[in-house]
Amino acid sequence: MKNIILADDDEIFIKIMTRHLHSWGFNVIANTNGRNVLQQIKDFKPVACIIDMVMPEKEGMETIFEISEIENRPIIIGISATQTYLSIVSDIVVDATLLKPVTPEKLKATLDKLGITL
């Protein structure tokens, strides 16, 4: 089973997307902020990280820039309700962006487009 890290401060979003990611065959490591993501990348070797731009304690934007500097980094998908944040990281440090509300269908299409399959 391939690992995906999902970091978002919306716990309902995490529950919904975790259920769908599991049904597609992925193991999900969920976070409500970016604080533990770098260590989890080392520990779990995820194929992708889905990171919300704005979160408490440690911002997703900061986390994304840190992930982008990792050699052989996982694929990064940035998500936000604000297009401005997505524009800042688009094509520079992320592989894809999704504007909220993110539906399971949009996420699945993005994963497929990026070649993240089992």
MODELLER restraints for C-alpha pairs under 7 A, 6 or more apart:
rsr = mdl.restraints
at = mdl.atoms
rsr.add(forms.Gaussian(group=physical.xy_distance, feature=features.Distance(at['CA:1:A'], at['CA:25:A']), mean=6.42, stdev=0.5))
rsr.add(forms.Gaussian(group=physical.xy_distance, feature=features.Distance(at['CA:1:A'], at['CA:26:A']), mean=5.71, stdev=0.5))
rsr.add(forms.Gaussian(group=physical.xy_distance, feature=features.Distance(at['CA:1:A'], at['CA:27:A']), mean=6.18, stdev=0.5))
rsr.add(forms.Gaussian(group=physical.xy_distance, feature=features.Distance(at['CA:2:A'], at['CA:26:A']), mean=5.22, stdev=0.5))
rsr.add(forms.Gaussian(group=physical.xy_distance, feature=features.Distance(at['CA:2:A'], at['CA:27:A']), mean=5.96, stdev=0.5))
rsr.add(forms.Gaussian(group=physical.xy_distance, feature=features.Distance(at['CA:2:A'], at['CA:46:A']), mean=6.72, stdev=0.5))
rsr.add(forms.Gaussian(group=physical.xy_distance, feature=features.Distance(at['CA:2:A'], at['CA:47:A']), mean=6.57, stdev=0.5))
rsr.add(forms.Gaussian(group=physical.xy_distance, feature=features.Distance(at['CA:2:A'], at['CA:118:A']), mean=6.98, stdev=0.5))
rsr.add(forms.Gaussian(group=physical.xy_distance, feature=features.Distance(at['CA:3:A'], at['CA:26:A']), mean=5.81, stdev=0.5))
rsr.add(forms.Gaussian(group=physical.xy_distance, feature=features.Distance(at['CA:3:A'], at['CA:27:A']), mean=4.72, stdev=0.5))
rsr.add(forms.Gaussian(group=physical.xy_distance, feature=features.Distance(at['CA:3:A'], at['CA:28:A']), mean=5.84, stdev=0.5))
rsr.add(forms.Gaussian(group=physical.xy_distance, feature=features.Distance(at['CA:3:A'], at['CA:44:A']), mean=6.75, stdev=0.5))
rsr.add(forms.Gaussian(group=physical.xy_distance, feature=features.Distance(at['CA:3:A'], at['CA:45:A']), mean=6.97, stdev=0.5))
rsr.add(forms.Gaussian(group=physical.xy_distance, feature=features.Distance(at['CA:3:A'], at['CA:46:A']), mean=4.44, stdev=0.5))
rsr.add(forms.Gaussian(group=physical.xy_distance, feature=features.Distance(at['CA:3:A'], at['CA:47:A']), mean=6.01, stdev=0.5))
rsr.add(forms.Gaussian(group=physical.xy_distance, feature=features.Distance(at['CA:4:A'], at['CA:26:A']), mean=6.68, stdev=0.5))
rsr.add(forms.Gaussian(group=physical.xy_distance, feature=features.Distance(at['CA:4:A'], at['CA:27:A']), mean=6.22, stdev=0.5))
rsr.add(forms.Gaussian(group=physical.xy_distance, feature=features.Distance(at['CA:4:A'], at['CA:28:A']), mean=5.07, stdev=0.5))
rsr.add(forms.Gaussian(group=physical.xy_distance, feature=features.Distance(at['CA:4:A'], at['CA:29:A']), mean=6.23, stdev=0.5))
rsr.add(forms.Gaussian(group=physical.xy_distance, feature=features.Distance(at['CA:4:A'], at['CA:46:A']), mean=5.02, stdev=0.5))
rsr.add(forms.Gaussian(group=physical.xy_distance, feature=features.Distance(at['CA:4:A'], at['CA:47:A']), mean=5.94, stdev=0.5))
rsr.add(forms.Gaussian(group=physical.xy_distance, feature=features.Distance(at['CA:4:A'], at['CA:48:A']), mean=5.07, stdev=0.5))
rsr.add(forms.Gaussian(group=physical.xy_distance, feature=features.Distance(at['CA:4:A'], at['CA:49:A']), mean=5.75, stdev=0.5))
rsr.add(forms.Gaussian(group=physical.xy_distance, feature=features.Distance(at['CA:5:A'], at['CA:28:A']), mean=5.81, stdev=0.5))
rsr.add(forms.Gaussian(group=physical.xy_distance, feature=features.Distance(at['CA:5:A'], at['CA:29:A']), mean=4.73, stdev=0.5))
rsr.add(forms.Gaussian(group=physical.xy_distance, feature=features.Distance(at['CA:5:A'], at['CA:30:A']), mean=5.93, stdev=0.5))
rsr.add(forms.Gaussian(group=physical.xy_distance, feature=features.Distance(at['CA:5:A'], at['CA:46:A']), mean=6.50, stdev=0.5))
rsr.add(forms.Gaussian(group=physical.xy_distance, feature=features.Distance(at['CA:5:A'], at['CA:48:A']), mean=6.42, stdev=0.5))
rsr.add(forms.Gaussian(group=physical.xy_distance, feature=features.Distance(at['CA:5:A'], at['CA:49:A']), mean=4.60, stdev=0.5))
rsr.add(forms.Gaussian(group=physical.xy_distance, feature=features.Distance(at['CA:5:A'], at['CA:50:A']), mean=6.11, stdev=0.5))
rsr.add(forms.Gaussian(group=physical.xy_distance, feature=features.Distance(at['CA:6:A'], at['CA:28:A']), mean=6.73, stdev=0.5))
rsr.add(forms.Gaussian(group=physical.xy_distance, feature=features.Distance(at['CA:6:A'], at['CA:29:A']), mean=6.12, stdev=0.5))
rsr.add(forms.Gaussian(group=physical.xy_distance, feature=features.Distance(at['CA:6:A'], at['CA:30:A']), mean=4.83, stdev=0.5))
rsr.add(forms.Gaussian(group=physical.xy_distance, feature=features.Distance(at['CA:6:A'], at['CA:31:A']), mean=6.20, stdev=0.5))
rsr.add(forms.Gaussian(group=physical.xy_distance, feature=features.Distance(at['CA:6:A'], at['CA:49:A']), mean=5.97, stdev=0.5))
rsr.add(forms.Gaussian(group=physical.xy_distance, feature=features.Distance(at['CA:6:A'], at['CA:50:A']), mean=4.83, stdev=0.5))
rsr.add(forms.Gaussian(group=physical.xy_distance, feature=features.Distance(at['CA:6:A'], at['CA:51:A']), mean=6.11, stdev=0.5))
rsr.add(forms.Gaussian(group=physical.xy_distance, feature=features.Distance(at['CA:7:A'], at['CA:30:A']), mean=5.79, stdev=0.5))
rsr.add(forms.Gaussian(group=physical.xy_distance, feature=features.Distance(at['CA:7:A'], at['CA:31:A']), mean=4.49, stdev=0.5))
rsr.add(forms.Gaussian(group=physical.xy_distance, feature=features.Distance(at['CA:7:A'], at['CA:32:A']), mean=5.54, stdev=0.5))
rsr.add(forms.Gaussian(group=physical.xy_distance, feature=features.Distance(at['CA:7:A'], at['CA:33:A']), mean=5.92, stdev=0.5))
rsr.add(forms.Gaussian(group=physical.xy_distance, feature=features.Distance(at['CA:7:A'], at['CA:34:A']), mean=6.48, stdev=0.5))
rsr.add(forms.Gaussian(group=physical.xy_distance, feature=features.Distance(at['CA:7:A'], at['CA:50:A']), mean=6.20, stdev=0.5))
rsr.add(forms.Gaussian(group=physical.xy_distance, feature=features.Distance(at['CA:7:A'], at['CA:51:A']), mean=4.87, stdev=0.5))
rsr.add(forms.Gaussian(group=physical.xy_distance, feature=features.Distance(at['CA:7:A'], at['CA:52:A']), mean=6.10, stdev=0.5))
rsr.add(forms.Gaussian(group=physical.xy_distance, feature=features.Distance(at['CA:8:A'], at['CA:14:A']), mean=6.72, stdev=0.5))
rsr.add(forms.Gaussian(group=physical.xy_distance, feature=features.Distance(at['CA:8:A'], at['CA:31:A']), mean=6.36, stdev=0.5))
rsr.add(forms.Gaussian(group=physical.xy_distance, feature=features.Distance(at['CA:8:A'], at['CA:32:A']), mean=4.96, stdev=0.5))
rsr.add(forms.Gaussian(group=physical.xy_distance, feature=features.Distance(at['CA:8:A'], at['CA:33:A']), mean=6.20, stdev=0.5))
rsr.add(forms.Gaussian(group=physical.xy_distance, feature=features.Distance(at['CA:8:A'], at['CA:51:A']), mean=6.35, stdev=0.5))
rsr.add(forms.Gaussian(group=physical.xy_distance, feature=features.Distance(at['CA:8:A'], at['CA:52:A']), mean=5.07, stdev=0.5))
rsr.add(forms.Gaussian(group=physical.xy_distance, feature=features.Distance(at['CA:8:A'], at['CA:55:A']), mean=6.62, stdev=0.5))
rsr.add(forms.Gaussian(group=physical.xy_distance, feature=features.Distance(at['CA:9:A'], at['CA:32:A']), mean=4.28, stdev=0.5))
rsr.add(forms.Gaussian(group=physical.xy_distance, feature=features.Distance(at['CA:9:A'], at['CA:33:A']), mean=6.07, stdev=0.5))
rsr.add(forms.Gaussian(group=physical.xy_distance, feature=features.Distance(at['CA:9:A'], at['CA:55:A']), mean=5.58, stdev=0.5))
rsr.add(forms.Gaussian(group=physical.xy_distance, feature=features.Distance(at['CA:14:A'], at['CA:30:A']), mean=6.98, stdev=0.5))
rsr.add(forms.Gaussian(group=physical.xy_distance, feature=features.Distance(at['CA:17:A'], at['CA:104:A']), mean=6.59, stdev=0.5))
rsr.add(forms.Gaussian(group=physical.xy_distance, feature=features.Distance(at['CA:18:A'], at['CA:28:A']), mean=6.17, stdev=0.5))
rsr.add(forms.Gaussian(group=physical.xy_distance, feature=features.Distance(at['CA:20:A'], at['CA:104:A']), mean=6.73, stdev=0.5))
rsr.add(forms.Gaussian(group=physical.xy_distance, feature=features.Distance(at['CA:25:A'], at['CA:118:A']), mean=6.80, stdev=0.5))
rsr.add(forms.Gaussian(group=physical.xy_distance, feature=features.Distance(at['CA:33:A'], at['CA:55:A']), mean=5.41, stdev=0.5))
rsr.add(forms.Gaussian(group=physical.xy_distance, feature=features.Distance(at['CA:33:A'], at['CA:56:A']), mean=5.92, stdev=0.5))
rsr.add(forms.Gaussian(group=physical.xy_distance, feature=features.Distance(at['CA:33:A'], at['CA:57:A']), mean=6.34, stdev=0.5))
rsr.add(forms.Gaussian(group=physical.xy_distance, feature=features.Distance(at['CA:33:A'], at['CA:58:A']), mean=5.79, stdev=0.5))
rsr.add(forms.Gaussian(group=physical.xy_distance, feature=features.Distance(at['CA:33:A'], at['CA:59:A']), mean=6.87, stdev=0.5))
rsr.add(forms.Gaussian(group=physical.xy_distance, feature=features.Distance(at['CA:34:A'], at['CA:58:A']), mean=5.01, stdev=0.5))
rsr.add(forms.Gaussian(group=physical.xy_distance, feature=features.Distance(at['CA:34:A'], at['CA:59:A']), mean=6.06, stdev=0.5))
rsr.add(forms.Gaussian(group=physical.xy_distance, feature=features.Distance(at['CA:34:A'], at['CA:60:A']), mean=5.68, stdev=0.5))
rsr.add(forms.Gaussian(group=physical.xy_distance, feature=features.Distance(at['CA:34:A'], at['CA:63:A']), mean=5.72, stdev=0.5))
rsr.add(forms.Gaussian(group=physical.xy_distance, feature=features.Distance(at['CA:35:A'], at['CA:58:A']), mean=5.46, stdev=0.5))
rsr.add(forms.Gaussian(group=physical.xy_distance, feature=features.Distance(at['CA:38:A'], at['CA:67:A']), mean=6.90, stdev=0.5))
rsr.add(forms.Gaussian(group=physical.xy_distance, feature=features.Distance(at['CA:46:A'], at['CA:74:A']), mean=6.16, stdev=0.5))
rsr.add(forms.Gaussian(group=physical.xy_distance, feature=features.Distance(at['CA:47:A'], at['CA:74:A']), mean=5.11, stdev=0.5))
rsr.add(forms.Gaussian(group=physical.xy_distance, feature=features.Distance(at['CA:47:A'], at['CA:75:A']), mean=6.23, stdev=0.5))
rsr.add(forms.Gaussian(group=physical.xy_distance, feature=features.Distance(at['CA:48:A'], at['CA:74:A']), mean=4.84, stdev=0.5))
rsr.add(forms.Gaussian(group=physical.xy_distance, feature=features.Distance(at['CA:48:A'], at['CA:75:A']), mean=4.39, stdev=0.5))
rsr.add(forms.Gaussian(group=physical.xy_distance, feature=features.Distance(at['CA:48:A'], at['CA:76:A']), mean=5.74, stdev=0.5))
rsr.add(forms.Gaussian(group=physical.xy_distance, feature=features.Distance(at['CA:49:A'], at['CA:74:A']), mean=6.55, stdev=0.5))
rsr.add(forms.Gaussian(group=physical.xy_distance, feature=features.Distance(at['CA:49:A'], at['CA:75:A']), mean=6.18, stdev=0.5))
rsr.add(forms.Gaussian(group=physical.xy_distance, feature=features.Distance(at['CA:49:A'], at['CA:76:A']), mean=4.98, stdev=0.5))
rsr.add(forms.Gaussian(group=physical.xy_distance, feature=features.Distance(at['CA:49:A'], at['CA:77:A']), mean=6.13, stdev=0.5))
rsr.add(forms.Gaussian(group=physical.xy_distance, feature=features.Distance(at['CA:50:A'], at['CA:76:A']), mean=6.12, stdev=0.5))
rsr.add(forms.Gaussian(group=physical.xy_distance, feature=features.Distance(at['CA:50:A'], at['CA:77:A']), mean=4.72, stdev=0.5))
rsr.add(forms.Gaussian(group=physical.xy_distance, feature=features.Distance(at['CA:50:A'], at['CA:78:A']), mean=5.97, stdev=0.5))
rsr.add(forms.Gaussian(group=physical.xy_distance, feature=features.Distance(at['CA:51:A'], at['CA:60:A']), mean=5.89, stdev=0.5))
rsr.add(forms.Gaussian(group=physical.xy_distance, feature=features.Distance(at['CA:51:A'], at['CA:77:A']), mean=6.25, stdev=0.5))
rsr.add(forms.Gaussian(group=physical.xy_distance, feature=features.Distance(at['CA:51:A'], at['CA:78:A']), mean=5.08, stdev=0.5))
rsr.add(forms.Gaussian(group=physical.xy_distance, feature=features.Distance(at['CA:51:A'], at['CA:79:A']), mean=5.98, stdev=0.5))
rsr.add(forms.Gaussian(group=physical.xy_distance, feature=features.Distance(at['CA:52:A'], at['CA:60:A']), mean=5.38, stdev=0.5))
rsr.add(forms.Gaussian(group=physical.xy_distance, feature=features.Distance(at['CA:52:A'], at['CA:78:A']), mean=5.96, stdev=0.5))
rsr.add(forms.Gaussian(group=physical.xy_distance, feature=features.Distance(at['CA:52:A'], at['CA:79:A']), mean=4.71, stdev=0.5))
rsr.add(forms.Gaussian(group=physical.xy_distance, feature=features.Distance(at['CA:52:A'], at['CA:80:A']), mean=5.62, stdev=0.5))
rsr.add(forms.Gaussian(group=physical.xy_distance, feature=features.Distance(at['CA:53:A'], at['CA:59:A']), mean=6.39, stdev=0.5))
rsr.add(forms.Gaussian(group=physical.xy_distance, feature=features.Distance(at['CA:53:A'], at['CA:60:A']), mean=4.16, stdev=0.5))
rsr.add(forms.Gaussian(group=physical.xy_distance, feature=features.Distance(at['CA:53:A'], at['CA:61:A']), mean=4.90, stdev=0.5))
rsr.add(forms.Gaussian(group=physical.xy_distance, feature=features.Distance(at['CA:53:A'], at['CA:78:A']), mean=6.62, stdev=0.5))
rsr.add(forms.Gaussian(group=physical.xy_distance, feature=features.Distance(at['CA:53:A'], at['CA:79:A']), mean=6.14, stdev=0.5))
rsr.add(forms.Gaussian(group=physical.xy_distance, feature=features.Distance(at['CA:53:A'], at['CA:80:A']), mean=5.56, stdev=0.5))
rsr.add(forms.Gaussian(group=physical.xy_distance, feature=features.Distance(at['CA:53:A'], at['CA:85:A']), mean=6.83, stdev=0.5))
rsr.add(forms.Gaussian(group=physical.xy_distance, feature=features.Distance(at['CA:54:A'], at['CA:60:A']), mean=5.48, stdev=0.5))
rsr.add(forms.Gaussian(group=physical.xy_distance, feature=features.Distance(at['CA:54:A'], at['CA:61:A']), mean=6.94, stdev=0.5))
rsr.add(forms.Gaussian(group=physical.xy_distance, feature=features.Distance(at['CA:65:A'], at['CA:93:A']), mean=6.52, stdev=0.5))
rsr.add(forms.Gaussian(group=physical.xy_distance, feature=features.Distance(at['CA:67:A'], at['CA:73:A']), mean=6.63, stdev=0.5))
rsr.add(forms.Gaussian(group=physical.xy_distance, feature=features.Distance(at['CA:68:A'], at['CA:93:A']), mean=5.58, stdev=0.5))
rsr.add(forms.Gaussian(group=physical.xy_distance, feature=features.Distance(at['CA:75:A'], at['CA:95:A']), mean=6.15, stdev=0.5))
rsr.add(forms.Gaussian(group=physical.xy_distance, feature=features.Distance(at['CA:76:A'], at['CA:94:A']), mean=4.98, stdev=0.5))
rsr.add(forms.Gaussian(group=physical.xy_distance, feature=features.Distance(at['CA:76:A'], at['CA:95:A']), mean=5.40, stdev=0.5))
rsr.add(forms.Gaussian(group=physical.xy_distance, feature=features.Distance(at['CA:76:A'], at['CA:96:A']), mean=6.81, stdev=0.5))
rsr.add(forms.Gaussian(group=physical.xy_distance, feature=features.Distance(at['CA:77:A'], at['CA:94:A']), mean=5.92, stdev=0.5))
rsr.add(forms.Gaussian(group=physical.xy_distance, feature=features.Distance(at['CA:77:A'], at['CA:95:A']), mean=5.92, stdev=0.5))
rsr.add(forms.Gaussian(group=physical.xy_distance, feature=features.Distance(at['CA:77:A'], at['CA:96:A']), mean=4.86, stdev=0.5))
rsr.add(forms.Gaussian(group=physical.xy_distance, feature=features.Distance(at['CA:77:A'], at['CA:97:A']), mean=5.41, stdev=0.5))
rsr.add(forms.Gaussian(group=physical.xy_distance, feature=features.Distance(at['CA:78:A'], at['CA:86:A']), mean=6.80, stdev=0.5))
rsr.add(forms.Gaussian(group=physical.xy_distance, feature=features.Distance(at['CA:78:A'], at['CA:94:A']), mean=6.46, stdev=0.5))
rsr.add(forms.Gaussian(group=physical.xy_distance, feature=features.Distance(at['CA:78:A'], at['CA:96:A']), mean=6.42, stdev=0.5))
rsr.add(forms.Gaussian(group=physical.xy_distance, feature=features.Distance(at['CA:78:A'], at['CA:97:A']), mean=4.69, stdev=0.5))
rsr.add(forms.Gaussian(group=physical.xy_distance, feature=features.Distance(at['CA:78:A'], at['CA:98:A']), mean=6.36, stdev=0.5))
rsr.add(forms.Gaussian(group=physical.xy_distance, feature=features.Distance(at['CA:79:A'], at['CA:97:A']), mean=5.66, stdev=0.5))
rsr.add(forms.Gaussian(group=physical.xy_distance, feature=features.Distance(at['CA:79:A'], at['CA:98:A']), mean=4.79, stdev=0.5))
rsr.add(forms.Gaussian(group=physical.xy_distance, feature=features.Distance(at['CA:79:A'], at['CA:99:A']), mean=5.81, stdev=0.5))
rsr.add(forms.Gaussian(group=physical.xy_distance, feature=features.Distance(at['CA:79:A'], at['CA:100:A']), mean=6.66, stdev=0.5))
rsr.add(forms.Gaussian(group=physical.xy_distance, feature=features.Distance(at['CA:80:A'], at['CA:86:A']), mean=6.59, stdev=0.5))
rsr.add(forms.Gaussian(group=physical.xy_distance, feature=features.Distance(at['CA:80:A'], at['CA:98:A']), mean=6.78, stdev=0.5))
rsr.add(forms.Gaussian(group=physical.xy_distance, feature=features.Distance(at['CA:80:A'], at['CA:99:A']), mean=5.36, stdev=0.5))
rsr.add(forms.Gaussian(group=physical.xy_distance, feature=features.Distance(at['CA:80:A'], at['CA:100:A']), mean=5.52, stdev=0.5))
rsr.add(forms.Gaussian(group=physical.xy_distance, feature=features.Distance(at['CA:81:A'], at['CA:99:A']), mean=5.58, stdev=0.5))
rsr.add(forms.Gaussian(group=physical.xy_distance, feature=features.Distance(at['CA:81:A'], at['CA:100:A']), mean=4.54, stdev=0.5))
rsr.add(forms.Gaussian(group=physical.xy_distance, feature=features.Distance(at['CA:81:A'], at['CA:101:A']), mean=6.87, stdev=0.5))
rsr.add(forms.Gaussian(group=physical.xy_distance, feature=features.Distance(at['CA:83:A'], at['CA:99:A']), mean=6.61, stdev=0.5))
rsr.add(forms.Gaussian(group=physical.xy_distance, feature=features.Distance(at['CA:86:A'], at['CA:97:A']), mean=6.28, stdev=0.5))
rsr.add(forms.Gaussian(group=physical.xy_distance, feature=features.Distance(at['CA:90:A'], at['CA:96:A']), mean=6.93, stdev=0.5))
rsr.add(forms.Gaussian(group=physical.xy_distance, feature=features.Distance(at['CA:90:A'], at['CA:97:A']), mean=6.64, stdev=0.5))
